[in-house]
C-alpha cells in the first residue's frame, strides 16, 4: 500500500505541473502616460504689488467764514469747477449795513481828528504869547492823539467789514471736482463756527497712497540704489490695476515718501502720482499698484501645476532621456502668471511632468506627450501683499 500511494502522489504532481505549464504568462501593463513640458529660461521682471487708495492731489474744504443765511448755490454737485467760479452766496444785507456803519464811524473819527489838529495848530503860537495856558495845549495834543487812534480803529473796522462782505461770495480756490453740498440754500451758516459747505479735489494728477512694510521699503530703496548709472530696464513705470481688473492706461511715479515708519502699523506711507486727464480716477477708489523691484535674468520657469508641495518642501518630476522619472527638490521663487520661477533644482531644457503626477513614482518609466508651456512674453513676477 505504501508503494502504491507513492506512485499515485507522483502521478498527481506530474499532472498538476503540466497543467500549470500550459497557462499563459501574466501581461505587464504599459507605462503610464504623462504630459511633459520643458523648463524655459527667460528674463522676468519682478514687481511688488501693493493695495492702496486714491486721494486728491489737493483737497480743499470750503467753509462759511461769516454768519448769514445761504442765498444761492450756483454749481452742480459732483461736477468740474474752475478756479474763481462763484459757488455760494450768503445774504449780504446785514454785512452791507455793518460796512455803512463802519464808514460812518470812520468819517466821524476823521472829523474829530481834523478838529484836534486845528486846536493844536491854534494853541501852539498862543502859548508862546501866554494867551492860553500850557495845560490847554497839552489837552489839545492829547485829544489829537486820541482822535488819531480812533481814526485808525475806524479804518480797521471798515477794512474788516469790507473783508467780511467779500466772504459772502464763496468762489472755488482751485480747479477740480466738487463734492456734494453739506448745506442747502436757506440755511443759516457761520454761527459760532466756520460751517463746512463742500470739498473740492484737484484730481489731475491724482495720488495713490499705499503703506509698505519696512522689508518691502528696503527692497525698493536698494533697487533704486542698484540702478544708479544703469540703463533703465523695461516696464519701470508704476502700473495701477483698478477694481474691475483693468490696468490704468497711465503710468505713475513715486511722489512723496513719509518721513518715518508708523509705529502702530509698522508701515511707511508712499504717495504715487498718476496723470488723470480723463478724470477716470476719483478720490477714495481702491486699486493695486505694481512697483518694479528687480529683473530676474535667465529665470527658469515651469508651470505651477508641475510643482508639488509637502510640508514646505517643493519638488518636481523630471523625466530623463530613458523616460524614467526622478523627483527632485527645488527652491521656488516668485510666481509669473501660471508659471513658477525655480531658483535651484532644474536646468534649462529638462522635461518636467505637468500632468499625471498622481500616477507615477520615483524611478518609474513613463510614456510622454508634449505640453507646450504657456506664453510668458511680457509676463511679470509679482510679490502680492
Helices and strands as residue ranges (DSSP letters): H 2-22, E 32-38, E 40-64, E 68-73, E 80-81, E 86-90, H 93-128, H 134-166, E 169-171, E 176-178, E 188-189, E 195-213, H 214-226, E 239-242, E 252-257, E 267-274, E 286-303, G 304-306, E 308-310, E 313-319, E 325-336, E 339-344, E 351-355, G 357-359, E 366-370, E 380-384
